[in-house]
C-alpha cells in the first residue's frame, strides 16, 4: 500500500485563535484504498521541537484532516512556525499490522496579528530651544512605537498636537515646526501635548509633553553679569562675576581676550590708600628718619598751610588746591638752607594741560636782592623740570643744572606719585614706581658766593619787589595750577625702591585665584596697582571659570565708601584670525558700603588738686594718670544671625585700631614758657616710634600706633609750673584721632587745682596783718616779748584800756569784712566751675569749709595780746 501528501503546506492562524487555514487542505491519499483497513488514514504525526500545533484526522476514509493550535498564539512572540507532518494508515487487520507511513511534508504557518497594543512614546517628555524671529523647517522630532507584530498595527500612521491654538504643527513622521516667527517678548516657553495613532487607529496610551523654549536673538556677549555689586568692609575678597559666562552663538572660536578695569581715580589720590599723614606713611613703609613734611595738615605746631584751599571730599585725605593765584611760605628752620646731598623730593600731583608758562611746585630762592633760584621743581609744557644750582666752589666749571623729563602723566589730570632721588650729578625719577631717565640735562655755572638768606616757597617762587615803596615782599609768577599732596624733602639719604613702591601701592584692587584645572589654559596679567587685568585663552569653559574667580579686595579697616566703576572689554577671534564675533563691553560698579564708624572715647579723672610744691618739683604733675582710650562701633543685630536677640536690636562692640594723633592744648591762656611747660619722656616716645611737637598752645604726639601705646604715653605727660603763687587752677583739653582726623575722639577736659598751704608765721592776706597803729606799750609791768609788732615810730604814750578795746573791735570788724568778701568770691568760683564742668565728683578736697579762730585778749600778769587768724581746712592730696 502507498499513500502520499503534498510536499508543502502554507497556513494562516490568527493570534488568540486555534484554527489554522491550510493551503492546500490537509488530505492523505492511499492507493490501497480497496483493501479493508489498509485504505484508511489513521492519523498525522508532527515532527519538530515545541511545535504549538497538532494535526487531527477528520475522516479516515477520505484522509482529510486539520491542523490546530494547542494554545493561544502570540504574534509578538513568534510570527511564523515551520515544521514537518507525516500521515500513516491503519495497517492490515484489526490489530494494525503492517502500518504504512507517508513521506514528510513541510508546513509553514503564519500567525496573523490583531491590534491589541497602543502606541507608546519613546521619551517621557521632549525639550527644544529656538531663537526668536526664525521660522524652522523642523524644531524636534517625537517618536512613538507600537508593540503589535504586524506591519499594519505596529506602524504609527499619524501624530497630532492636542494643545489648541499654538503656532506649531506636526507631520506624520513626528517632526514639529513653527507656523510663524516666535517672539521672546510674547512667550518664553510653549508647552504642547502630542499624541500618536497606529495604522489600526489605536491612540497612544499616554500623550507626551513637549516644551519649546524661545531664546532672544543670539547676541554674542557676557551673560549673568550683575551691574551692582555691594562690598561690605572687612569681608575680604568678593567675587565680581560668580555666574558670568560668555555667549559666542556657536561660532568657532580660536582665542579670547578680556580686559577688566576697576576705576578708582576719583578715590583719594587715584585709589583707596591709608589717609595718614605723609610722614606717618613713610614710617609705615620703612623709611628712616630725616623726612620733612612741607604740606602738613594745619595744626598748632604746623600752621603755614592754614588758609590754603583743600579738597575735603576724600575722607580726610589731605589734598591742597592751587588755583594759580596763591602760594605759601615754609617757615625758617623747617628745612635746612642748603640740602645735603644726597636728598629726595617726593610729591603727589594732579595737573592738567595748562598755559605755556612755567608752573612752580617748589622753589628755594634768595629772600632779598638778587632773587636767585637755588633749587626748584616746576612743570612746563607737560615736562617736569628740576633746577639744581650748585653752591660756589673752587672750580668755576659748567655743571648739570636742569634735568628735564617729558611725561604724559604731567598733563593727564590724574593723580601720580613723583619721587626724585638726587645724588649729584645723577637724578633718578620714579613716577608711580616706574623709573624714567631725563631726556635733557642742561648745564650752568655754580652760584656766586653770597650771605643772602633764602626762602622756601610752595606754589611759586619768592622774590623781593623793591620797585614799590609800600610792598617790598612778593611771590613771583608763574603760580602753580593743580593739586598737591604729601610734598616731602628727605635730606642725607635716598629713598629706596621698596619704600617708593609701598607709598604708591593701593589698598584696593582686583585679585584672582586661578583654579588648578585651568591655570595652564589661561594667561592672566595685572597692571602695577592691580586696578586692571587681562585674561587670554582659547578654551571658553576655562575662560569662564577664570572670570568667575576674579574678585575685588580692599584691605583697609575703614575703606573709603562709594562707587568704583567696572568695565569688561572683550575681543574674540575665529580660525581666520579675524574678529568674527563682536562682544559688546559690559559696565557695572562696585558699591563699597559705609564702614561702621568707630567712636573713640577718652575717659579718666577730669578734676583733681595737688599741692603747689608738686607743680614746682622736677617731676611736675601727671595730667592723665588714669586715662582710658576705648573705641566702639554700634551695629544692628539681625535676628537670623543671633536668635537670642530681637530684630532691630542695636549693640555696641569694642574694636581695636590705630591712632595717629593726640593733641593736648591749654584751655584759656596760652602756656607761658617762662614759668610753665608740658613735658613727656622722649625716650618712651621714640621707643614706640612716636614723635612730639610743642608750642605755646600745647603739645602734639603723632605717629601710627596702637591705642594701648598711646594710652601709655599719655600717662607720662606732666605739667610743671615753677611760679604758682598766683595760680589757682589750670585746664587742659585732650583730643585723639585716627586716619588724619577722619575719626576724632571726644574732648577730654582736665582741671587741676593748686593747693596753697598757709605758713604758720605768715598771714594769708596782708589786710589781716595787725595794723601799724597798734603800738607796743613799754610799761615796767608789761612784757611784750614773743610778739613781733613792728612800728616805724615808737610811741611813748601808753594807750588806755578803752583804746585797746576800740582797736581790737575795729580789727575784728575789718577781718570779718575781708572774710565775707573772700567767702563770696570762693562761692562764685565754685559756681562757675560747676557750670563749666557739670560737677566736681573727682575733687580730692573741698574748699567750702573755713575755720575761724579768734583768740580774744588774754590778760596775763604782764601781757595784753590780740590774735586773730583764719585757717583753711585742707586735706592731704591723694
C-alpha positions in Angstrom: 0.0 0.0 0.0 1.2 3.5 -0.7 -0.2 7.0 0.1 1.1 10.5 -0.2 0.8 14.2 1.0 1.6 17.4 -0.8 5.2 18.3 -0.2 4.5 21.8 1.2 1.6 23.4 3.0 1.0 27.1 3.9 -1.3 28.0 6.7 -2.6 31.1 8.5 -3.8 31.4 12.0 -5.0 34.4 13.9 -3.4 35.0 17.4 -5.9 34.2 20.1 -7.5 31.6 17.8 -6.6 27.8 17.3 -7.9 27.1 13.8 -5.3 27.1 11.0 -6.3 27.7 7.4 -4.1 25.5 5.2 -3.4 25.8 1.5 -3.8 23.2 0.1 -6.1 21.4 2.6 -4.6 18.5 4.6 -5.6 15.3 2.8 -3.7 12.0 2.6 -4.4 9.6 -0.4 -3.9 5.8 0.0 -3.5 3.8 -3.2 -4.6 0.6 -1.4 -8.0 2.0 -0.7 -10.0 -1.2 -1.9 -8.4 -3.3 0.9 -10.2 -3.3 4.2 -8.3 -1.3 6.8 -5.4 -0.6 4.5 -7.3 2.2 2.7 -8.0 4.2 5.8 -5.9 7.0 7.3 -5.5 6.6 11.0 -3.5 9.8 11.9 -0.9 12.5 11.3 2.3 13.0 13.1 4.1 16.4 13.6 7.8 16.4 13.8 9.7 19.3 15.5 10.6 20.7 18.9 8.0 22.6 20.9 5.6 22.8 18.0 2.5 24.5 19.3 0.3 22.7 16.8 -1.4 19.4 16.4 -2.9 17.5 13.4 -6.3 15.8 13.7 -8.0 13.4 11.2 -11.5 14.4 10.3 -12.3 11.5 8.0 -10.3 8.3 8.0 -11.8 7.0 4.7 -11.1 10.2 2.8 -7.8 11.0 4.6 -9.0 14.6 5.4 -7.5 16.3 8.5 -6.9 19.7 10.1 -4.1 21.4 11.9 -4.9 23.5 15.0 -3.1 25.3 17.8 -2.6 23.6 21.1 -2.8 27.0 23.0 -3.4 30.7 22.1 -0.6 32.0 19.9 1.1 35.4 20.3 2.3 37.0 17.1 4.5 39.4 19.1 6.4 36.4 20.4 6.6 34.4 17.1 5.1 35.4 13.9 5.9 32.2 11.9 6.1 28.5 12.6 7.6 25.8 10.4 7.5 22.0 11.0 7.0 18.7 9.1 4.0 16.4 9.1 3.6 12.8 8.2 0.4 10.6 7.6 0.1 6.9 8.5 -2.7 4.3 7.7 -4.4 1.8 9.9 -2.4 -1.3 8.7 -3.7 -4.8 8.0 -6.3 -6.4 10.1 -7.8 -5.2 13.3 -4.5 -5.1 15.1 -3.0 -2.6 12.6 -0.2 -4.9 11.5 2.0 -3.7 8.6 1.1 0.1 9.2 2.4 2.3 6.4 3.7 6.0 6.6 3.7 8.7 4.0 6.6 10.9 3.1 7.2 14.0 5.3 5.6 17.3 4.1 6.7 20.8 5.2 4.2 23.1 6.8 4.6 26.9 7.1 2.1 28.7 9.3 1.9 32.4 9.7 0.4 33.9 12.8 -1.9 36.8 11.9 -1.8 39.9 14.3 -4.7 41.6 16.0 -4.4 45.3 17.1 -4.1 44.7 20.8 -1.4 47.3 21.6 -1.5 51.1 21.6 1.4 53.4 20.6 3.9 54.4 23.3 6.3 57.4 23.1 10.0 56.6 23.5 10.6 59.6 25.8 8.6 60.8 28.8 8.9 64.4 27.6 10.7 66.4 24.9 12.5 69.7 25.1 13.9 72.1 22.4 15.1 75.7 22.2 14.5 78.0 19.3 15.7 81.5 18.6 13.1 84.2 18.2 12.3 85.6 14.8 13.2 82.5 12.9 11.0 80.0 11.1 12.3 76.4 11.3 11.7 73.5 8.9 12.0 71.2 11.9 12.4 72.0 15.6 12.4 68.5 17.0 11.1 65.0 16.4 8.8 63.0 18.6 8.6 59.2 18.1 6.2 56.6 19.3 6.3 52.8 18.9 3.7 50.0 18.8 4.3 46.6 20.2 2.0 44.8 17.7 3.8 42.4 15.4 2.1 43.2 12.1 3.1 46.0 9.8 -0.4 47.3 9.8 -0.8 47.6 13.5 2.8 48.2 14.5 3.2 51.3 12.3 2.5 54.8 13.5 0.4 56.4 10.8 -0.3 59.8 12.4 0.8 62.3 15.1 -1.4 65.1 16.5 -0.8 68.2 18.6 -3.6 68.1 21.2 -3.0 71.6 22.6 -5.2 74.1 20.7 -4.1 77.4 19.3 -0.4 77.1 19.3 1.9 78.2 16.4 3.2 74.7 15.8 2.4 71.8 13.5 3.5 68.1 13.4 3.7 65.8 10.4 3.1 62.0 10.2 6.7 61.3 10.9 6.6 63.3 14.2 8.5 66.4 13.1 7.4 69.6 14.8 7.9 73.0 13.3 6.6 76.5 14.0 4.0 78.0 11.7 5.0 81.6 12.4 8.0 83.5 13.8 8.2 83.4 17.5 8.8 86.3 19.9 10.7 86.1 23.1 8.8 89.1 24.5 5.5 87.4 23.7 6.1 83.9 25.1 9.3 82.5 26.5 8.2 78.8 26.6 5.5 76.8 24.9 4.1 73.6 26.4 2.5 71.2 23.9 0.6 67.9 24.3 1.2 65.5 21.5 -0.5 62.1 20.8 0.1 59.3 18.2 -2.1 56.8 16.2 -1.1 53.5 14.8 -2.4 52.3 11.4 -5.2 50.4 13.2 -6.3 53.8 14.5 -5.4 53.0 18.1 -4.4 56.2 20.0 -1.3 56.4 22.3 -2.0 55.1 25.7 -0.4 58.3 27.2 0.1 61.7 25.5 3.6 63.3 25.7 4.6 66.8 26.9 6.8 68.9 24.6 8.5 72.1 25.9 9.8 74.6 23.4 11.8 77.4 24.9 12.2 80.7 23.0 15.5 82.5 23.3 16.1 86.0 22.3 18.1 86.5 19.1 21.6 85.3 19.8 23.8 88.2 20.6 27.4 87.4 21.5 28.3 88.8 24.9 28.6 88.1 28.6 25.6 86.6 30.3 24.9 86.5 34.1 26.6 89.9 34.8 25.3 91.8 37.8 25.6 95.6 37.3 25.7 96.5 41.0 28.0 94.6 43.3 28.0 95.5 47.0 31.1 95.2 49.1 30.9 95.2 52.9 34.1 96.5 54.6 36.1 93.9 56.4 34.8 90.9 54.5 38.0 90.1 52.4 37.8 89.4 48.7 34.4 89.4 46.9 33.8 87.5 43.6 32.7 90.0 40.9 31.4 87.6 38.3 30.3 84.4 40.1 27.7 83.4 37.5 29.1 85.0 34.3 29.7 83.2 31.1 30.5 84.2 27.5 27.9 83.5 24.8 29.6 83.1 21.4 26.4 81.9 19.4 28.2 78.7 18.4 30.8 80.5 16.4 34.1 78.5 16.1 36.4 80.4 18.5 40.2 80.3 18.4 41.1 82.9 21.1 39.5 85.2 23.6 41.0 88.3 25.3 39.2 90.2 28.1 40.3 93.3 29.9 38.8 94.1 33.3 39.2 97.7 34.6 38.4 99.0 38.0 38.0 102.8 38.0 39.4 104.3 41.3 40.8 107.6 40.0 38.1 109.5 41.9 39.0 107.9 45.2 41.7 109.7 47.2 44.9 110.1 45.2 44.0 107.6 42.5 42.7 104.8 44.7 42.0 103.8 48.3 45.1 104.3 50.4 45.7 104.9 54.1 45.0 108.6 54.8 47.6 109.0 57.4 50.0 112.0 57.2 52.7 111.6 54.6 55.3 111.4 57.3 53.5 108.6 59.1 53.1 106.7 55.8 56.9 107.0 55.2 57.5 105.4 58.6 55.0 102.7 58.0 56.7 101.9 54.7 60.1 101.6 56.5 61.7 104.9 55.6 64.3 106.1 58.1 64.2 109.4 59.9 65.1 112.7 58.3 61.9 113.2 56.2 60.3 116.7 56.4 56.7 117.2 55.5 56.2 120.5 53.7 52.4 120.3 53.3 51.2 119.1 56.6 47.6 119.3 57.9 47.1 122.5 59.7 47.8 122.2 63.5 49.1 124.2 66.4 52.7 123.2 65.6 52.4 123.4 61.7 50.1 126.3 60.7 51.7 127.6 57.5 49.1 125.6 55.4 46.2 127.4 57.1 44.1 129.2 54.6 45.2 127.1 51.6 42.2 125.6 49.9 41.8 121.8 50.5 39.8 119.0 49.0 37.9 117.5 51.9 35.9 115.1 49.8 38.1 112.1 50.2 37.7 111.1 53.9 40.5 113.3 55.3 43.0 112.5 52.5 44.9 115.8 52.8 44.9 117.4 49.3 45.8 121.0 48.7 44.5 123.0 45.8 46.5 125.7 44.0 44.4 127.8 41.6 47.2 129.9 40.1 46.8 132.8 42.5 48.3 131.7 45.8 51.4 130.2 47.3 52.7 129.5 50.8 56.0 130.2 52.5 57.6 127.5 54.5 58.8 128.8 57.9 62.5 129.1 58.6 64.0 126.1 60.2 61.7 123.5 58.7 64.2 122.6 56.0 67.9 123.3 56.1 69.0 126.2 54.0 71.1 124.1 51.7 70.2 120.5 51.1 72.8 117.9 52.0 73.4 115.5 49.2 72.1 113.0 48.5 68.4 114.0 49.1 64.9 113.1 47.9 61.9 115.1 46.9 58.6 113.3 46.7 55.1 114.6 45.9 51.7 113.6 44.8 50.5 115.8 41.9 47.4 116.1 39.7 48.0 118.6 36.9 46.2 119.2 33.6 47.2 120.8 30.4 47.9 124.4 31.2 49.4 127.5 29.7 52.8 127.5 28.1 54.3 129.1 31.1 56.3 127.6 33.9 54.3 126.5 37.0 56.3 126.2 40.1 55.8 123.4 42.6 58.6 124.1 44.9 61.2 126.9 44.9 64.1 128.0 47.2 65.2 131.4 46.2 67.0 134.5 47.7 64.9 136.3 50.2 66.2 139.7 49.1 68.2 141.5 46.5 69.3 139.1 43.6 66.3 136.7 43.7 68.4 133.8 42.6 66.8 130.4 42.4 68.9 127.8 44.3 66.7 124.9 43.5 63.2 124.5 42.2 60.8 121.9 40.8 58.3 123.0 38.2 56.3 121.9 35.2 56.5 123.4 31.7 54.7 122.2 28.6 54.0 118.8 30.1 57.6 118.5 31.2 58.8 118.0 34.8 62.0 120.0 35.4 64.3 120.1 38.4 66.6 123.1 38.7 69.6 122.5 41.0 72.2 125.2 41.1 75.4 124.2 42.8 77.0 126.2 45.7 80.2 128.1 45.0 83.3 126.0 44.6 86.9 126.5 43.6 86.3 125.2 40.1 84.1 127.6 38.2 83.1 125.0 35.6 79.8 124.2 34.0 77.8 121.6 35.9 74.5 120.0 35.4 71.8 122.4 36.5 68.5 121.5 34.9 67.0 118.0 34.4 64.1 117.6 32.0 61.5 114.8 31.8 58.8 114.7 29.1 55.9 112.9 30.6 52.3 112.3 29.6 51.5 111.9 33.3 52.2 115.6 34.0 49.2 116.7 32.0 46.7 113.9 32.1 44.7 115.4 35.1 45.2 112.2 37.1 47.0 111.6 40.4 50.6 110.4 40.1 53.3 109.9 42.6 56.7 111.5 41.8 60.0 110.7 43.6 63.3 112.4 42.7 66.4 110.8 44.1 69.2 113.3 43.8 72.8 112.2 44.1 74.7 114.8 42.1 75.3 114.7 39.2 72.7 111.9 38.8 69.0 112.4 39.3 66.6 109.5 39.2 62.9 110.0 38.7 60.2 107.5 39.8 56.6 108.0 38.6 54.1 105.6 40.1 57.0 103.4 41.0 58.4 103.3 37.4 61.9 104.7 36.6 62.3 107.5 34.0 65.5 108.9 32.7 65.8 112.6 31.8 65.7 113.3 28.1 67.6 116.6 28.5 70.2 117.9 31.0 71.4 121.4 30.7 74.5 122.9 32.5 75.2 126.2 34.2 77.9 127.8 36.4 77.6 127.4 40.1 76.1 130.2 42.1 78.4 133.0 43.3 79.1 133.2 47.0 76.6 135.2 48.9 75.4 135.7 52.5 71.8 136.3 51.4 69.2 134.2 53.2 66.8 132.0 51.2 63.1 131.5 51.3 61.4 128.1 50.5 58.0 128.6 48.8 55.4 126.2 47.6 53.3 127.1 44.5 55.6 129.9 43.3 59.0 131.5 43.8 59.8 134.1 46.4 61.3 137.4 45.4 61.8 140.9 46.8 59.9 143.6 45.0 61.9 146.7 45.6 60.1 148.7 43.0 57.2 149.6 45.3 57.7 151.6 48.4 54.8 150.0 50.2 55.4 146.5 49.1 58.8 145.1 49.4 57.9 141.4 49.5 56.0 139.4 47.0 55.7 135.9 45.4 56.6 135.9 41.8 54.7 134.2 39.0 54.1 131.8 37.5 51.9 130.2 40.1 51.1 126.5 40.1 47.6 125.3 39.0 46.6 121.9 40.2 46.6 119.7 43.3 49.4 118.7 45.5 49.7 116.4 48.5 52.4 114.8 50.5 55.2 117.1 49.5 58.3 115.8 51.3 62.1 116.5 51.4 64.4 113.9 52.8 67.9 115.2 53.3 71.0 113.0 53.6 69.6 109.7 52.2 67.9 108.4 49.0 64.5 106.7 49.1 64.8 103.1 48.2 62.6 101.3 45.7 60.9 99.2 48.3 59.7 102.3 50.2 58.6 104.0 46.9 56.5 101.0 45.9 55.0 100.9 49.3 54.0 104.5 49.2 52.3 104.0 45.8 50.6 100.7 46.4 46.9 100.8 46.6 44.9 99.2 49.4 42.2 98.1 47.0 42.3 96.3 43.6 41.4 93.3 41.6 42.5 89.8 42.5 42.1 86.3 41.1 42.7 82.8 42.5 43.2 80.5 39.5 41.7 77.0 39.8 44.3 74.3 39.3 42.5 72.7 36.4 42.5 75.9 34.3 45.8 77.6 35.5 47.7 76.3 32.4 45.0 77.1 29.9 44.5 80.8 30.6 47.0 83.6 31.0 46.4 86.5 33.4 48.3 89.7 33.7 47.9 92.7 36.1 48.9 96.3 35.9 51.2 97.6 38.7 48.4 98.9 41.1 46.1 96.0 40.3 43.3 98.2 39.0 43.1 96.3 35.7 43.9 92.8 34.5 44.0 91.0 31.2 42.8 87.4 30.6 43.7 85.4 27.5 42.8 81.9 26.4 41.2 79.7 23.8 39.0 77.4 25.9 35.6 79.0 26.6 34.8 76.8 29.6 38.2 77.5 31.2 37.9 81.2 30.4 34.5 81.3 32.1 35.9 79.7 35.2 38.7 82.2 35.5 36.3 85.1 35.0 34.1 83.7 37.8 37.1 83.7 40.2 38.1 87.4 39.7 37.4 89.3 42.9 37.6 92.8 44.4 39.7 93.3 47.6 40.0 96.2 49.9 42.4 95.7 52.8 41.7 98.9 54.7 40.0 98.5 58.1 37.9 101.6 57.2 37.8 101.9 53.4 36.5 104.9 51.6 32.9 104.3 50.8 31.4 104.9 47.3 31.3 103.7 43.8 34.1 102.0 41.8 33.1 101.7 38.2 33.8 98.4 36.5 34.3 97.6 32.8 34.8 94.4 30.9 36.1 94.7 27.3 36.4 91.5 25.2 37.9 90.6 21.8 37.2 87.2 20.1 38.9 85.7 17.1 38.0 82.9 14.8 40.0 80.4 12.7 40.8 83.0 10.1 42.4 85.1 12.8 40.0 87.9 12.2 37.4 89.2 14.6 34.4 87.1 13.8 32.2 87.9 16.8 31.8 91.3 18.3 31.3 91.1 22.1 30.0 94.4 23.5 31.6 95.9 26.6 29.7 95.4 29.9 29.8 98.0 32.6 28.8 97.9 36.3 30.1 99.2 39.6 31.3 98.0 43.0 29.5 99.8 45.8 31.8 100.0 48.8 29.4 100.4 51.7 29.9 102.8 54.5 32.1 101.2 57.2 30.8 101.2 60.8 32.4 104.3 62.1 34.3 103.9 65.4 33.5 106.1 68.4 36.8 106.9 70.2 36.1 107.6 73.8 38.6 109.2 76.3 37.8 108.9 80.0 39.6 109.2 83.3 40.0 111.6 86.3 38.9 115.0 85.0 39.3 117.2 88.2 41.9 116.9 90.9 44.1 119.1 93.1 47.7 118.9 94.0 50.0 120.9 96.3 51.9 123.8 94.8 55.2 122.1 95.6 54.3 119.2 93.3 53.9 121.7 90.4 57.2 123.2 91.1 59.0 119.9 91.5 61.3 118.3 88.9 58.7 115.7 88.1 55.7 118.0 87.9 52.1 116.9 88.0 50.8 114.0 85.8 47.8 115.2 83.9 46.2 111.9 82.7 47.2 109.3 85.3 44.2 107.0 84.8 43.3 107.8 81.1 41.5 105.1 79.2 41.1 105.0 75.4 38.3 102.8 74.1 36.8 102.6 70.6 33.4 101.1 69.9 31.1 100.6 67.0 27.4 100.2 67.1 25.5 97.8 64.7 22.0 96.5 64.3 21.8 92.8 65.0 19.8 90.5 62.7 17.5 88.0 64.4 18.6 85.3 61.9 22.3 85.7 62.9 21.7 85.7 66.7 18.3 84.1 67.6 18.6 85.2 71.3 18.1 88.9 70.4 15.1 90.6 68.9 15.0 92.1 65.4 16.4 95.6 65.3 18.4 95.4 68.5 21.4 97.8 68.5 24.6 96.5 70.2 27.9 98.2 70.9 31.1 96.3 70.3 34.6 97.3 71.3 37.2 97.2 68.5 40.9 97.7 68.2 42.5 100.1 65.7 45.4 102.5 65.5 45.6 106.2 66.3 47.8 108.7 64.6 47.5 111.9 66.6 46.8 113.0 70.2 46.8 116.7 71.0 47.0 118.3 74.4 46.0 122.0 74.4 45.8 124.6 77.2 42.3 125.9 77.8 42.2 129.6 78.4 45.5 131.4 78.4 48.3 130.0 76.3 51.3 128.4 78.0 53.9 130.9 79.3 57.2 129.3 78.6 58.9 131.4 81.2 57.2 129.6 84.1 55.2 126.6 82.9 55.5 123.7 80.4 54.1 120.4 79.3 56.6 117.6 79.2 56.8 113.9 78.2 59.5 111.3 78.2 61.1 111.5 74.7 62.8 108.1 75.2 59.4 106.4 75.7 58.1 108.2 72.6 61.0 107.1 70.4 60.7 103.5 71.8 57.2 103.4 70.4 58.0 105.1 67.1 56.1 108.3 68.1 57.1 112.0 67.7 56.2 115.1 69.7 56.0 118.7 68.8 55.1 121.5 71.2 54.2 125.2 71.1 52.6 127.8 73.5 49.3 126.1 72.7 50.2 122.7 73.9 51.9 119.6 72.5 51.0 117.1 69.7 52.0 113.5 69.6 52.0 111.9 66.2 52.7 108.5 64.6 50.6 105.5 63.7 50.4 103.2 66.7 48.0 101.2 68.8 45.6 102.8 71.3 47.4 100.9 74.1 50.7 102.5 73.3 49.1 106.0 73.0 47.5 105.4 76.4 50.8 104.5 78.0 52.5 107.6 76.5 49.7 110.0 77.6 50.0 108.7 81.1 53.5 110.2 81.1 52.5 113.8 80.2 53.4 116.1 83.1 52.6 119.7 83.7 55.2 121.9 85.5 54.8 125.4 86.9 57.5 127.0 88.9 55.7 130.2 89.8 52.5 129.0 91.5 51.9 132.0 93.8 49.1 133.5 91.7 47.9 130.1 90.2 44.7 128.6 91.5 43.8 126.2 88.6 44.8 125.2 85.1 42.6 123.5 82.5 43.7 121.3 79.6 41.9 119.5 76.7 43.0 116.2 75.1 41.8 115.0 71.7 42.9 111.9 69.8 42.2 111.0 66.2 42.7 108.3 63.6 43.3 108.5 59.8 44.4 112.1 59.7 41.3 113.4 61.5 38.7 111.1 59.8 37.7 109.8 63.2 38.0 112.1 66.2 37.5 111.4 69.9 35.5 113.3 72.4 37.1 116.4 74.0 38.5 115.2 77.3 39.0 118.1 79.6 41.0 118.1 82.8 41.1 120.7 85.5 43.8 120.7 88.1 43.7 122.9 91.1 46.7 124.3 93.1 46.7 123.9 96.9 48.4 126.7 98.7 49.4 125.8 102.2 49.4 128.7 104.7 52.7 129.2 106.7 52.3 129.5 110.5 54.3 132.7 110.7 52.7 134.3 107.6 49.2 135.6 107.0 47.0 134.6 104.2 46.2 138.2 103.4 48.1 141.3 104.1 44.9 143.0 105.1 44.8 140.7 108.1 48.2 141.8 109.5 47.9 143.8 112.6 47.7 147.5 111.7 50.8 149.5 112.4 48.9 152.0 114.5 48.8 149.4 117.3 52.0 150.1 119.1 53.6 148.2 121.9 53.4 149.9 125.2 56.6 150.0 127.3 55.5 149.7 130.9 57.6 148.5 133.6 54.9 145.9 134.4 54.3 145.0 130.7 56.4 142.4 128.8 55.7 142.0 125.1 58.5 139.6 124.4 57.4 136.9 122.0 55.3 139.3 119.9 56.8 140.9 116.9 54.7 144.0 116.4 56.7 146.4 114.2 56.1 150.1 114.3 58.2 152.7 112.5 57.5 155.3 115.0 57.8 154.2 118.6 55.3 156.0 120.8 55.9 156.7 124.3 52.3 157.3 125.1 50.6 154.4 126.9 47.1 153.8 125.4 44.3 153.4 127.8 42.2 150.2 128.1 39.4 151.8 126.2 41.7 152.5 123.3 42.9 148.9 123.2 39.3 147.7 123.2 38.4 150.0 120.3 41.4 148.9 118.3 40.6 145.2 118.9 37.0 145.8 117.8 38.0 147.7 114.7 40.5 145.0 113.7 37.9 142.3 114.2 35.4 144.2 112.1 37.9 144.6 109.2 38.8 140.9 109.5 35.1 139.9 109.2 34.5 142.1 106.2 37.5 140.7 104.4 36.4 137.1 105.3 33.0 137.7 103.9 34.4 139.0 100.6 36.7 136.0 100.4 33.9 133.6 101.0 31.6 135.3 98.4 34.5 135.1 95.9 35.1 131.4 96.7 31.4 130.5 96.3 31.3 132.4 93.0 34.3 130.4 91.7 32.7 127.1 92.7 29.5 128.1 90.9 31.5 128.9 87.7 33.3 125.6 87.9 30.1 123.7 88.4 28.6 125.3 85.3 31.7 124.6 83.3 32.4 121.0 84.4 29.0 119.9 85.5 30.1 118.5 88.8 33.1 118.1 91.0 32.8 114.4 91.8 36.5 113.9 91.2 37.6 116.6 93.6 40.3 115.5 96.1 39.4 118.3 98.5 36.6 120.7 99.4 37.4 124.4 100.0 33.9 125.3 101.2 34.8 124.9 104.9 36.5 127.6 106.7 37.5 127.5 110.4 37.8 130.8 112.1 39.7 131.1 115.4 39.6 134.2 117.3 41.8 134.4 120.4 40.5 137.3 122.4 42.6 139.3 124.7 44.4 137.1 127.1 45.3 139.1 130.2 48.2 137.7 131.9 50.1 139.2 134.7 52.3 141.3 132.3 50.8 140.8 128.8 47.8 142.1 126.8 47.5 140.1 123.4 45.2 140.3 120.5 45.4 137.4 118.0 43.2 136.6 115.0 43.8 134.0 112.3 42.0 132.2 109.6 42.7 128.6 108.6 41.7 126.7 105.5 40.8 123.1 106.3 42.9 121.4 103.6 43.0 117.6 103.3 46.2 115.9 102.3 46.2 115.3 98.4 45.5 111.8 97.3 
